[in-house]
Amino acid sequence: MTDQNQRECLLFLGKLDSKQTKRVLHSIVDGICKLGPPIYQEYGEVFTLPEWWNLSDTYTGLVKQVVKEDTTKDQILEILSDLPDGHKQIVLDVISVRRDDVRQSLKTETSSISDAVLTDFDWQVKLALSSDKIASVQEPITSLDLDVQSQQGQQIHSIELNREDLKKLITSLEGANKVVQQLKS
């Protein structure tokens, strides 16, 4: 969407009185937080369907961008410069009141990209003796069975790793655990 189109979409909010503006913006934030999207039928007399879609998409994008980038009040006012002052204040109020809700929803959305979860694992150390070349190397191989629960059900993934690959796997799993712990706090 070009800047000109975005400015026009931001101005659609000016068609509403302050009470309706507040209600629309809170329902847009509810949609971001997966509490139910805003309903067109409530505003069908004010907006055409394309205007409604543009308004909803523009303000959804604006709220997400403002929260992600931790935008200041002055920067938000600059983005909303064409809106009437009363509407600017309502947008600022809704964003400030619901910022934590949106941030939590964005974190949840980001962390739930994959629904697969490691439920259990089993490992064995093997010393390959079946080939003269491999037996002469005498490097143990770790056989790792990962039980993964996903939407398709329980799956077992078997991996054979040498010592170096095992260290890399452990390091990456420890890093992933640190990220998960940071997200939880």
BALOBA-1460 file (C-alpha; in Angstrom, 3 decimals):
// residues 185
<rec num="1" residu="m" x="0.000" y="0.000" z="0.000"/>
<rec num="2" residu="t" x="1.434" y="3.381" z="-0.974"/>
<rec num="3" residu="d" x="1.764" y="6.214" z="1.507"/>
<rec num="4" residu="q" x="-1.053" y="8.102" z="-0.245"/>
<rec num="5" residu="n" x="-3.404" y="5.114" z="0.009"/>
<rec num="6" residu="q" x="-2.463" y="4.623" z="3.654"/>
<rec num="7" residu="r" x="-3.178" y="8.297" z="4.414"/>
<rec num="8" residu="e" x="-6.600" y="7.981" z="2.771"/>
<rec num="9" residu="c" x="-7.356" y="4.838" z="4.776"/>
<rec num="10" residu="l" x="-6.309" y="6.549" z="8.004"/>
<rec num="11" residu="l" x="-8.785" y="9.335" z="7.217"/>
<rec num="12" residu="f" x="-11.707" y="6.873" z="6.997"/>
<rec num="13" residu="l" x="-11.716" y="6.938" z="10.790"/>
<rec num="14" residu="g" x="-12.856" y="10.573" z="10.593"/>
<rec num="15" residu="k" x="-16.295" y="9.377" z="9.432"/>
<rec num="16" residu="l" x="-17.011" y="8.116" z="12.950"/>
<rec num="17" residu="d" x="-17.803" y="10.010" z="16.126"/>
<rec num="18" residu="s" x="-15.460" y="9.597" z="19.096"/>
<rec num="19" residu="k" x="-17.461" y="6.813" z="20.769"/>
<rec num="20" residu="q" x="-17.629" y="4.759" z="17.557"/>
<rec num="21" residu="t" x="-13.942" y="5.426" z="16.874"/>
<rec num="22" residu="k" x="-12.968" y="4.067" z="20.263"/>
<rec num="23" residu="r" x="-15.170" y="0.996" z="19.791"/>
<rec num="24" residu="v" x="-13.784" y="0.282" z="16.286"/>
<rec num="25" residu="l" x="-10.181" y="0.607" z="17.431"/>
<rec num="26" residu="h" x="-10.733" y="-1.650" z="20.437"/>
<rec num="27" residu="s" x="-12.407" y="-4.236" z="18.193"/>
<rec num="28" residu="i" x="-9.431" y="-4.051" z="15.789"/>
<rec num="29" residu="v" x="-7.096" y="-4.696" z="18.723"/>
<rec num="30" residu="d" x="-9.386" y="-7.547" z="19.823"/>
<rec num="31" residu="g" x="-8.915" y="-9.003" z="16.343"/>
<rec num="32" residu="i" x="-5.134" y="-8.764" z="16.705"/>
<rec num="33" residu="c" x="-5.405" y="-10.494" z="20.091"/>
<rec num="34" residu="k" x="-7.588" y="-13.284" z="18.602"/>
<rec num="35" residu="l" x="-10.647" y="-12.204" z="20.604"/>
<rec num="36" residu="g" x="-12.818" y="-11.754" z="17.529"/>
<rec num="37" residu="p" x="-12.445" y="-9.432" z="14.547"/>
<rec num="38" residu="p" x="-14.367" y="-6.177" z="14.100"/>
<rec num="39" residu="i" x="-17.793" y="-6.715" z="12.529"/>
<rec num="40" residu="y" x="-18.655" y="-4.861" z="9.327"/>
<rec num="41" residu="q" x="-22.418" y="-5.005" z="9.888"/>
<rec num="42" residu="e" x="-22.113" y="-2.614" z="12.831"/>
<rec num="43" residu="y" x="-20.627" y="0.056" z="10.535"/>
<rec num="44" residu="g" x="-22.163" y="-0.859" z="7.168"/>
<rec num="45" residu="e" x="-24.142" y="2.391" z="7.071"/>
<rec num="46" residu="v" x="-20.959" y="4.456" z="7.449"/>
<rec num="47" residu="f" x="-18.472" y="2.540" z="5.278"/>
<rec num="48" residu="t" x="-18.572" y="0.703" z="1.992"/>
<rec num="49" residu="l" x="-17.107" y="-2.799" z="2.205"/>
<rec num="50" residu="p" x="-13.794" y="-1.830" z="0.508"/>
<rec num="51" residu="e" x="-13.465" y="1.172" z="2.842"/>
<rec num="52" residu="w" x="-14.080" y="-1.106" z="5.832"/>
<rec num="53" residu="w" x="-11.443" y="-3.599" z="4.683"/>
<rec num="54" residu="n" x="-8.937" y="-0.808" z="4.100"/>
<rec num="55" residu="l" x="-9.695" y="0.801" z="7.465"/>
<rec num="56" residu="s" x="-9.387" y="-2.502" z="9.300"/>
<rec num="57" residu="d" x="-6.193" y="-3.553" z="7.487"/>
<rec num="58" residu="t" x="-4.569" y="-0.132" z="7.845"/>
<rec num="59" residu="y" x="-5.201" y="0.210" z="11.572"/>
<rec num="60" residu="t" x="-4.300" y="-3.435" z="12.227"/>
<rec num="61" residu="g" x="-0.968" y="-2.847" z="10.493"/>
<rec num="62" residu="l" x="-0.481" y="0.465" z="12.287"/>
<rec num="63" residu="v" x="-1.110" y="-0.977" z="15.749"/>
<rec num="64" residu="k" x="1.187" y="-3.955" z="15.106"/>
<rec num="65" residu="q" x="3.930" y="-1.706" z="13.714"/>
<rec num="66" residu="v" x="3.683" y="0.766" z="16.589"/>
<rec num="67" residu="v" x="3.895" y="-2.000" z="19.200"/>
<rec num="68" residu="k" x="6.667" y="-3.961" z="17.435"/>
<rec num="69" residu="e" x="8.853" y="-0.907" z="16.932"/>
<rec num="70" residu="d" x="8.004" y="0.604" z="20.329"/>
<rec num="71" residu="t" x="7.062" y="3.842" z="18.587"/>
<rec num="72" residu="t" x="6.930" y="7.024" z="20.666"/>
<rec num="73" residu="k" x="3.858" y="9.215" z="21.084"/>
<rec num="74" residu="d" x="5.346" y="11.919" z="18.841"/>
<rec num="75" residu="q" x="6.068" y="9.418" z="16.067"/>
<rec num="76" residu="i" x="2.500" y="8.129" z="16.248"/>
<rec num="77" residu="l" x="1.157" y="11.678" z="16.071"/>
<rec num="78" residu="e" x="3.297" y="12.272" z="12.982"/>
<rec num="79" residu="i" x="1.807" y="9.190" z="11.295"/>
<rec num="80" residu="l" x="-1.701" y="10.381" z="12.208"/>
<rec num="81" residu="s" x="-1.061" y="14.019" z="11.259"/>
<rec num="82" residu="d" x="-4.042" y="14.228" z="8.865"/>
<rec num="83" residu="l" x="-6.599" y="13.018" z="11.433"/>
<rec num="84" residu="p" x="-8.626" y="15.427" z="13.583"/>
<rec num="85" residu="d" x="-7.072" y="16.013" z="17.024"/>
<rec num="86" residu="g" x="-9.835" y="14.178" z="18.893"/>
<rec num="87" residu="h" x="-9.353" y="11.055" z="16.784"/>
<rec num="88" residu="k" x="-5.564" y="11.228" z="17.213"/>
<rec num="89" residu="q" x="-6.006" y="11.219" z="20.975"/>
<rec num="90" residu="i" x="-8.379" y="8.251" z="20.839"/>
<rec num="91" residu="v" x="-5.886" y="6.269" z="18.722"/>
<rec num="92" residu="l" x="-3.106" y="7.124" z="21.191"/>
<rec num="93" residu="d" x="-5.276" y="6.145" z="24.166"/>
<rec num="94" residu="v" x="-6.280" y="2.794" z="22.661"/>
<rec num="95" residu="i" x="-2.686" y="1.979" z="21.730"/>
<rec num="96" residu="s" x="-1.353" y="2.908" z="25.170"/>
<rec num="97" residu="v" x="-4.082" y="0.976" z="27.014"/>
<rec num="98" residu="r" x="-3.824" y="-2.153" z="24.843"/>
<rec num="99" residu="r" x="-0.059" y="-2.128" z="24.092"/>
<rec num="100" residu="d" x="0.695" y="-5.022" z="26.466"/>
<rec num="101" residu="d" x="-2.182" y="-7.110" z="25.051"/>
<rec num="102" residu="v" x="-0.925" y="-6.596" z="21.499"/>
<rec num="103" residu="r" x="2.687" y="-7.298" z="22.490"/>
<rec num="104" residu="q" x="1.676" y="-10.549" z="24.191"/>
<rec num="105" residu="s" x="-0.406" y="-11.581" z="21.185"/>
<rec num="106" residu="l" x="2.492" y="-10.877" z="18.814"/>
<rec num="107" residu="k" x="4.844" y="-12.926" z="21.002"/>
<rec num="108" residu="t" x="2.382" y="-15.804" z="21.094"/>
<rec num="109" residu="e" x="1.882" y="-15.610" z="17.340"/>
<rec num="110" residu="t" x="5.634" y="-15.664" z="16.778"/>
<rec num="111" residu="s" x="6.326" y="-18.517" z="19.176"/>
<rec num="112" residu="s" x="3.532" y="-20.692" z="17.804"/>
<rec num="113" residu="i" x="4.891" y="-20.779" z="14.263"/>
<rec num="114" residu="s" x="5.500" y="-24.500" z="14.690"/>
<rec num="115" residu="d" x="3.023" y="-26.677" z="16.522"/>
<rec num="116" residu="a" x="5.431" y="-29.609" z="16.733"/>
<rec num="117" residu="v" x="6.651" y="-30.336" z="20.269"/>
<rec num="118" residu="l" x="9.381" y="-32.696" z="21.409"/>
<rec num="119" residu="t" x="7.725" y="-35.003" z="23.932"/>
<rec num="120" residu="d" x="10.453" y="-37.579" z="24.584"/>
<rec num="121" residu="f" x="13.779" y="-38.839" z="23.306"/>
<rec num="122" residu="d" x="15.918" y="-41.961" z="23.543"/>
<rec num="123" residu="w" x="19.599" y="-42.290" z="22.738"/>
<rec num="124" residu="q" x="22.146" y="-45.038" z="22.248"/>
<rec num="125" residu="v" x="25.870" y="-44.949" z="21.611"/>
<rec num="126" residu="k" x="27.062" y="-47.380" z="18.976"/>
<rec num="127" residu="l" x="30.521" y="-48.317" z="17.820"/>
<rec num="128" residu="a" x="30.358" y="-49.195" z="14.131"/>
<rec num="129" residu="l" x="32.151" y="-52.477" z="13.432"/>
<rec num="130" residu="s" x="30.537" y="-53.540" z="10.165"/>
<rec num="131" residu="s" x="33.128" y="-52.007" z="7.849"/>
<rec num="132" residu="d" x="36.905" y="-52.143" z="8.041"/>
<rec num="133" residu="k" x="37.226" y="-48.409" z="7.289"/>
<rec num="134" residu="i" x="34.659" y="-47.349" z="9.875"/>
<rec num="135" residu="a" x="35.984" y="-49.784" z="12.479"/>
<rec num="136" residu="s" x="39.486" y="-48.398" z="12.076"/>
<rec num="137" residu="v" x="38.222" y="-44.870" z="12.783"/>
<rec num="138" residu="q" x="36.694" y="-46.123" z="16.045"/>
<rec num="139" residu="e" x="34.415" y="-43.112" z="16.409"/>
<rec num="140" residu="p" x="31.214" y="-43.772" z="18.327"/>
<rec num="141" residu="i" x="27.925" y="-42.879" z="16.700"/>
<rec num="142" residu="t" x="24.966" y="-41.653" z="18.713"/>
<rec num="143" residu="s" x="21.579" y="-42.906" z="17.623"/>
<rec num="144" residu="l" x="18.911" y="-40.441" z="18.713"/>
<rec num="145" residu="d" x="15.165" y="-41.159" z="18.553"/>
<rec num="146" residu="l" x="13.004" y="-38.045" z="18.943"/>
<rec num="147" residu="d" x="9.301" y="-38.409" z="19.771"/>
<rec num="148" residu="v" x="7.559" y="-35.373" z="18.275"/>
<rec num="149" residu="q" x="3.893" y="-34.518" z="18.833"/>
<rec num="150" residu="s" x="2.335" y="-32.493" z="16.002"/>
<rec num="151" residu="q" x="-1.084" y="-31.993" z="14.461"/>
<rec num="152" residu="q" x="-0.537" y="-35.185" z="12.461"/>
<rec num="153" residu="g" x="-0.027" y="-37.149" z="15.685"/>
<rec num="154" residu="q" x="2.968" y="-38.718" z="17.393"/>
<rec num="155" residu="q" x="5.996" y="-39.211" z="15.119"/>
<rec num="156" residu="i" x="9.393" y="-40.735" z="15.803"/>
<rec num="157" residu="h" x="12.408" y="-39.248" z="14.048"/>
<rec num="158" residu="s" x="15.652" y="-41.235" z="14.155"/>
<rec num="159" residu="i" x="18.995" y="-39.489" z="13.695"/>
<rec num="160" residu="e" x="22.542" y="-40.817" z="13.753"/>
<rec num="161" residu="l" x="25.148" y="-38.283" z="14.852"/>
<rec num="162" residu="n" x="28.899" y="-38.305" z="15.282"/>
<rec num="163" residu="r" x="30.488" y="-36.532" z="18.240"/>
<rec num="164" residu="e" x="30.795" y="-33.165" z="16.452"/>
<rec num="165" residu="d" x="27.198" y="-33.178" z="15.203"/>
<rec num="166" residu="l" x="25.968" y="-34.153" z="18.664"/>
<rec num="167" residu="k" x="27.783" y="-31.180" z="20.228"/>
<rec num="168" residu="k" x="26.216" y="-28.848" z="17.635"/>
<rec num="169" residu="l" x="22.753" y="-30.260" z="18.365"/>
<rec num="170" residu="i" x="23.181" y="-29.852" z="22.121"/>
<rec num="171" residu="t" x="24.417" y="-26.265" z="21.675"/>
<rec num="172" residu="s" x="21.468" y="-25.341" z="19.463"/>
<rec num="173" residu="l" x="18.968" y="-26.957" z="21.865"/>
<rec num="174" residu="e" x="20.484" y="-25.057" z="24.794"/>
<rec num="175" residu="g" x="20.191" y="-21.828" z="22.787"/>
<rec num="176" residu="a" x="16.563" y="-22.579" z="21.966"/>
<rec num="177" residu="n" x="15.877" y="-23.281" z="25.652"/>
<rec num="178" residu="k" x="17.336" y="-19.886" z="26.618"/>
<rec num="179" residu="v" x="15.079" y="-18.138" z="24.093"/>
<rec num="180" residu="v" x="12.019" y="-19.978" z="25.409"/>
<rec num="181" residu="q" x="12.919" y="-19.020" z="28.994"/>
<rec num="182" residu="q" x="13.308" y="-15.357" z="27.951"/>
<rec num="183" residu="l" x="9.918" y="-15.378" z="26.222"/>
<rec num="184" residu="k" x="8.268" y="-16.847" z="29.318"/>
<rec num="185" residu="s" x="9.624" y="-14.086" z="31.543"/>
